[in-house]
């Protein structure tokens, strides 16, 4: 189950292999993510994400930046 604040890796698309953070769960299929490569929030399919088991505060820009730079 994908939740807000989870750190994930994109499995497919042009951002494959990039870390991202889930900032909003839209429904049971889509979430909003932010990644290091693309600073703006965007929609992603849950099936294209692989959770890393780490969670950060989705409202804290500092925690998100730290999680994406690891």
N, CA, C and O of each residue as an XYZ file, in Angstrom:
280
protein
N       0.846     -1.186      0.000
C       0.000      0.000      0.000
C       0.890      1.248      0.000
O       1.798      1.378      0.821
N       0.623      2.123     -0.897
C       1.365      3.380     -1.017
C       0.678      4.435     -0.152
O      -0.541      4.599     -0.200
N       1.485      5.149      0.641
C       0.965      6.199      1.512
C       1.729      7.494      1.273
O       2.801      7.490      0.668
N       1.175      8.594      1.750
C       1.852      9.888      1.645
C       3.168      9.840      2.407
O       3.234      9.308      3.515
N       4.203     10.392      1.813
C       5.501     10.467      2.446
C       6.430      9.301      2.137
O       7.592      9.323      2.542
N       5.952      8.294      1.439
C       6.788      7.139      1.119
C       7.830      7.500      0.068
O       7.534      8.203     -0.899
N       9.042      7.017      0.265
C      10.110      7.198     -0.705
C      10.078      5.981     -1.624
O      10.076      4.844     -1.153
N      10.054      6.219     -2.931
C       9.935      5.147     -3.915
C      10.971      5.327     -5.025
O      11.665      6.340     -5.102
N      11.048      4.318     -5.870
C      11.866      4.383     -7.079
C      10.934      4.154     -8.259
O      10.120      3.230     -8.246
N      11.057      5.003     -9.283
C      10.260      4.821    -10.498
C      10.787      3.606    -11.252
O      11.994      3.478    -11.457
N       9.886      2.712    -11.667
C      10.287      1.493    -12.365
C      10.255      1.640    -13.883
O      10.985      0.941    -14.585
N       9.423      2.534    -14.395
C       9.267      2.666    -15.841
C       9.280      4.130    -16.258
O       9.219      5.032    -15.422
N       9.359      4.346    -17.553
C       9.306      5.697    -18.097
C      10.663      6.355    -18.176
O      11.687      5.727    -17.904
N      10.671      7.605    -18.544
C      11.942      8.323    -18.712
C      12.646      8.575    -17.389
O      13.842      8.865    -17.369
N      11.914      8.469    -16.277
C      12.495      8.661    -14.957
C      12.807      7.335    -14.265
O      12.979      7.312    -13.046
N      12.881      6.256    -14.997
C      13.148      4.938    -14.402
C      14.454      4.966    -13.626
O      15.475      5.449    -14.116
N      14.405      4.441    -12.410
C      15.582      4.414    -11.557
C      15.718      5.620    -10.643
O      16.560      5.613     -9.745
N      14.912      6.654    -10.847
C      14.961      7.871    -10.034
C      14.163      7.686     -8.748
O      13.121      7.030     -8.738
N      14.665      8.271     -7.670
C      13.926      8.289     -6.410
C      12.850      9.358     -6.485
O      13.012     10.379     -7.153
N      11.747      9.106     -5.787
C      10.671     10.088     -5.705
C       9.983      9.950     -4.351
O      10.147      8.945     -3.659
N       9.214     10.965     -3.985
C       8.452     10.950     -2.742
C       6.989     11.170     -3.083
O       6.649     12.074     -3.846
N       6.118     10.334     -2.510
C       4.674     10.467     -2.710
C       4.199     11.604     -1.812
O       4.398     11.562     -0.597
N       3.571     12.623     -2.407
C       3.096     13.744     -1.606
C       1.585     13.760     -1.453
O       1.055     14.451     -0.582
N       0.880     12.997     -2.300
C      -0.579     12.954     -2.211
C      -1.088     11.686     -2.889
O      -0.630     11.339     -3.978
N      -2.027     10.996     -2.257
C      -2.674      9.836     -2.859
C      -3.973     10.324     -3.490
O      -4.862     10.809     -2.789
N      -4.086     10.197     -4.815
C      -5.258     10.692     -5.532
C      -6.416      9.692     -5.486
O      -7.556     10.068     -5.214
N      -6.122      8.433     -5.751
C      -7.118      7.361     -5.676
C      -6.373      6.041     -5.554
O      -5.184      6.037     -5.235
N      -7.044      4.918     -5.801
C      -6.386      3.623     -5.619
C      -5.426      3.263     -6.747
O      -4.805      2.201     -6.705
N      -5.293      4.127     -7.758
C      -4.407      3.845     -8.882
C      -3.328      4.908     -9.102
O      -2.257      4.601     -9.626
N      -3.597      6.144     -8.710
C      -2.667      7.236     -8.988
C      -2.273      8.008     -7.732
O      -3.041      8.116     -6.776
N      -1.045      8.545     -7.766
C      -0.526      9.386     -6.689
C       0.175     10.590     -7.306
O       0.495     10.591     -8.495
N       0.410     11.607     -6.495
C       1.234     12.738     -6.910
C       2.606     12.528     -6.318
O       2.738     12.207     -5.137
N       3.639     12.709     -7.142
C       5.010     12.519     -6.685
C       5.842     13.747     -7.003
O       5.479     14.567     -7.846
N       6.958     13.853     -6.314
C       7.953     14.864     -6.628
C       9.286     14.135     -6.669
O       9.566     13.288     -5.821
N      10.112     14.470     -7.666
C      11.418     13.821     -7.795
C      12.501     14.883     -7.906
O      12.214     16.069     -8.070
N      13.736     14.445     -7.815
C      14.868     15.374     -7.882
C      14.986     15.986     -9.279
O      15.302     17.167     -9.426
N      14.732     15.175    -10.288
C      14.858     15.611    -11.671
C      13.778     16.630    -12.043
O      14.048     17.625    -12.716
N      12.572     16.366    -11.598
C      11.441     17.258    -11.888
C      10.914     17.804    -10.570
O      10.362     17.059     -9.760
N      11.081     19.079    -10.358
C      10.750     19.706     -9.076
C       9.242     19.827     -8.838
O       8.800     19.852     -7.689
N       8.455     19.902     -9.905
C       7.018     20.064     -9.752
C       6.343     18.733     -9.457
O       6.792     17.678     -9.905
N       5.255     18.801     -8.695
C       4.475     17.599     -8.408
C       3.801     17.137     -9.694
O       3.344     17.947    -10.501
N       3.748     15.808     -9.871
C       3.075     15.267    -11.049
C       2.432     13.945    -10.706
O       2.739     13.329     -9.685
N       1.549     13.525    -11.561
C       0.767     12.318    -11.363
C       1.557     11.093    -11.819
O       2.236     11.131    -12.845
N       1.463      9.993    -11.040
C       2.145      8.754    -11.406
C       1.253      7.566    -11.057
O       0.488      7.611    -10.094
N       1.361      6.513    -11.846
C       0.638      5.284    -11.601
C       1.336      4.511    -10.485
O       2.562      4.391    -10.492
N       0.582      3.991     -9.540
C       1.144      3.233     -8.416
C       1.912      2.010     -8.909
O       2.901      1.619     -8.290
N       1.478      1.404    -10.003
C       2.140      0.212    -10.532
C       3.550      0.515    -11.043
O       4.356     -0.399    -11.212
N       3.847      1.780    -11.289
C       5.159      2.177    -11.803
C       6.128      2.571    -10.698
O       7.235      3.028    -10.982
N       5.722      2.397     -9.422
C       6.552      2.773     -8.284
C       6.930      1.550     -7.468
O       6.136      0.621     -7.311
N       8.150      1.560     -6.949
C       8.624      0.504     -6.062
C       9.012      1.148     -4.732
O      10.008      1.869     -4.677
N       8.249      0.906     -3.648
C       8.551      1.530     -2.351
C       9.880      1.047     -1.782
O      10.244     -0.120     -1.930
N      10.598      1.956     -1.128
C      11.886      1.620     -0.526
C      11.775      1.327      0.971
O      12.767      0.963      1.602
N      10.586      1.482      1.541
C      10.393      1.200      2.962
C      10.746      2.362      3.868
O      10.774      2.203      5.089
N      11.016      3.527      3.301
C      11.347      4.716      4.080
C      10.208      5.715      3.944
O       9.574      5.807      2.893
N       9.952      6.462      5.012
C       8.874      7.426      4.993
C       9.375      8.759      5.529
O      10.140      8.797      6.493
N       8.944      9.856      4.903
C       9.299     11.208      5.348
C       8.015     12.021      5.476
O       6.949     11.588      5.037
N       8.126     13.186      6.072
C       6.992     14.090      6.190
C       6.771     14.745      4.821
O       7.647     15.471      4.349
N       5.623     14.506      4.172
C       5.403     15.054      2.828
C       5.254     16.573      2.797
O       5.272     17.165      1.718
N       5.110     17.208      3.940
C       4.969     18.666      3.999
C       6.311     19.362      4.218
O       6.400     20.583      4.083
N       7.353     18.605      4.553
C       8.667     19.174      4.854
C       9.580     19.099      3.634
O       9.995     18.014      3.226
N       9.889     20.252      3.058
C      10.765     20.293      1.885
C      12.169     19.802      2.218
O      12.821     19.182      1.378
N      12.639     20.069      3.426
C      13.976     19.636      3.836
C      14.075     18.114      3.881
O      15.052     17.543      3.397
N      13.068     17.452      4.462
C      13.077     15.992      4.538
C      12.987     15.364      3.147
O      13.641     14.359      2.869
N      12.178     15.961      2.285
C      12.036     15.445      0.910
C      13.370     15.576      0.172
O      13.813     14.630     -0.481
N      14.009     16.744      0.274
C      15.301     16.964     -0.374
C      16.352     15.970      0.117
O      17.133     15.437     -0.672
N      16.361     15.727      1.426
C      17.328     14.794      2.010
C      17.076     13.372      1.516
O      18.021     12.643      1.217
N      15.808     12.974      1.431
C      15.467     11.612      0.982
C      15.819     11.413     -0.489
O      16.217     10.316     -0.880
N      15.680     12.450     -1.308
C      15.955     12.327     -2.738
C      17.450     12.374     -3.037
O      17.880     11.881     -4.079
N      18.246     12.955     -2.149
C      19.674     13.078     -2.414
C      20.481     11.867     -1.941
O      21.668     11.770     -2.251
N      19.877     10.958     -1.211
C      20.588      9.758     -0.718
C      20.972      8.849     -1.837
O      21.573      7.800     -1.603
